[in-house]
Amino acid sequence: MMKFRRSMLFVPGANTAMVCNAFVYKPDTVMFDLEDSVALSEKDSARLMVYHALQHFTYKDIETAVRVNPLDSVFGHLDLQAVIRGGADIIRLPKTDTVDDVLDMQSAIEKIEKEIGRTKKTKLLAAIESAEGVVNAVQIARCSDRLMGIALGAEDYVRDLRTQRTKEGTELTAARAQILLAARAAKIQAFDSVFPDVRDKEGFIREVEHVRGLGFDGKSLVNPNQISILHDIYAPSEKEIDWAYEVVEAAAHAEKNGLGVVSLDGKMVDAPIIARAEFTLELAIASGLIGEEDE
């Protein structure tokens, strides 16, 4: 069963309460942040706090990611040393412009893993936050087998474009399309940026519905209250689940009886449709709508 990452909750590394308790909100992935949300004076203490949180039993059953500072900063390598040793599942690269940004991070991670004898490969998530990064998205998405996804960082991207974010999101159209296509071509996941106005529930719903319709796997969040809303929007409907059951059962019947053609209600059902039905049932399980035994 694939790993669903509908919600990736950003947790400021210097916020003690959030670092200690973010697991209770049950996002698909907890994203500890050591970069933009942490003041320079708090970088060292935040790093230490996240290091300890990663090892705590409360985070044992939830995927953990850490956005580290750039490697060319005074904090980047210190962040990596701490969070790789702490056991982070994913490292989010900030401001990924080129393939070299990914390969340099991969090399630094491999060195630390070798030093500590870690056999589980740390995954990478590349944040694309500039026009250069968007233009290079296809190459970035294909450059490392550690890369599990690419994500849009909209705030820095629109600043680079010399514009600003709008509720309609038209300024993000080209970047979203490029990032999504690059991810799908490379067979990795694609994630949308945070919705900045946590008070605008209707605007958040519209944006989530939009990016889900485009095909994004999930979205970064800054407010725990957004998690259940996002999960509900991503959940398949009862009608979609019923359809998926019918397709999967028809495919199983055809295979059992040695039929080369799958038919449902007089219509041909080909491999892409079967794959979509199987995906729908897996998403229904992740959404808590059906049990694994029902698949």
Secondary structure, 3 states (H helix, E strand, C coil): CCCCCCEEEEEECCCHHHHHHHHHHCCCEEEEECCCCCCHHHHHHHHHHHHHHHHCHHHCCCEEEEECCCCCCCCHHHHHHHHHHHCCCEEEECCCCCHHHHHHHHHHHHHHHHHHCCCCCCEEEEEECCHHHHHCHHHHHHCCCCEEEEEECHHHHHHHCCCCCCCCCHHHHHHHHHHHHHHHHHCCEEEECCCCCCCCHHHHHHHHHHHHHHCCCEEEECCCCHHHHHHHHHCCCHHHHHHHHHHHHHHHHHHHCCCCCEEECCEEECHHHHHHHHHHHHHHHHCCCCCHHHC
